[in-house]
Amino acid sequence: MKHQRTVAVFGAGASGCTFARLLVGAGCSVVLVDAGPQLTVKPGAHLLNEQAGGSMEDFSATVERQIIPLPDPRPSLANWRNDLPGLRYTLAVGGMLTHWTAVCPRPVFESECISPEEWDRILTRSEELLAVTTTLFDQGSSDDVSHELSGLWGDAIASRSAPRAGRRMSPTRVEWSSGHSLLAPALEADGEAELRIIAGHYLHRLVHESGKVQRAIIRETETGVESEIHADCYVVAGGVIFTPAVLWKSDIRPSSLGRYVVDQPSATCQVESKPGLLDERFTASMSGMNEKCPDLVVDSVESSGWYGQIGVQNIWDFGYCSPSDPRSVVLDLVWYTWNGPHADNRLVFSERGPLGPFGSPMPSVEFQSWNNPGERQMMNALVKSAMRLGAFQDEAGPQFRAAGSSHHLTGTTRIGLDEADSVADPWSRVWGFENLYVGGNGVIPNADPMNPTLTTVALAIRSAEAIAAGTE
């Protein structure tokens, strides 16, 4: 009799939701566990989709509550460091996909782990799952901004419509792709292949023997009550901090665990556009902006080492505000570059270290920027662009964000060809284990300035396919 493969996935962010969808589609029975609550009626839905008709100010406040800083034990532990003070995490079914900007550029790095042809295949599939498009918004507004910036950086650098994940539902409504977008087919599956979601529970520890995980111990987030999950295969996709933390706590400690951390230094500002720059006044609706939204990316990675985004206001940095002139638009500019990977940029766990959320070991975060010249080039480009487009908003002039603030940290459980410098093999299976896989931004092996979600989903696709191929 054919054995139905059971898979336990811990972490219901972009990666975990992708694993769940594809594995259920391949005939597996999946339990998806997340420490956070289910915030929406549809599991993992984007809050903008669920709160249509509300105000951007209300949504901004909701996001602020969902982005949680790491605890700081320094007053009681002098040698503990956090060199990335902007680090944040989200607890919810859907993870960051409950409030993300949905910008999905392809990565620019090449990896020895995966051939160019394979990269193209899984990235294309990732774009399909996330419904990535460059035609979500009217081209006219983007063309107006792009024309204003033409020639600013020379012929080698140009702006283009931003690839974003979502669907246009009406002239004033966008339905953003989310955890629910990924999970929907699995939630609707019939027969033995099924998806079960357990919210409000965290992975406490994996019990393993001779290179095989035997069971997972989970705890209810509010009460600490323990229970066990038994499966054929286990996927830990709990984020760049909590995934290596639970592996370390479970005495799974490859030499590269927590190392090769890559951050994306970023700079940002807001400008009120020149009156008349856009063909008509831009208005924002709670459901995701209207069809006239200017929405661009500026790609200068190969020539100058930075990548920029120009669009609607970034509520995470400055909050929402209205332009003073009805002919103007408040534009948000965010520029990114990268640092790493370096083996000495790392999370350091200790038996005597402090405990963080859910009793997990809280690492000391050791990170150096190595005086990256790309950061200066990035800021210069941001300022030049902003001055061409309009006037800086009060208290929202050009500024570097705190290290770690991009929320694009990668590398802590990176894939690779050799156990000496990676945690998992090219299919995200942890070295030395036959049934343990990792997912999330931490598996990305190389430095890159682009938003990482598309890449994270692509690597989860490849890993899920490998797990499904093991079905007997």
Secondary structure, DSSP 8 states (H G I E B T S, - for coil): -----EEEEE--SHHHHHHHHHHHHTT-EEEEEESS---SSSTT--HHHHTTTS-HHHHHHHHHHHSEE----TTT-TT--BS-TT-EE--STTGGGGT---B--------TTS-HHHHHHHHHHHHHHHTEES-SS-HHHHHHHHHHHTTSS-TT-EEEE--EEEEEEETTEEEE--HHHHHHHHHT--SS--EEEEESEEEEEEEEETTEEEEEEEEETTT--EEEE--SEEEE-S-TTHHHHHHHHTT---TTTT-S-BB--EEEEEEEE-TTSSSS-----TTT--TT---EEEEEHHHHSEEEEEES--TTTT-----SSTT--EEEEEEE--B---TTSEEE--TTS-B-GGG-B--EEE---TT-HHHHHHHHHHHHHHHHHEEE-TT-SSEE--TTTTS--B-TT-B-S-GGG-SB-TTSBBTT-SSEEE-SGGG--S---S-SHHHHHHHHHHHHHHHHHT--
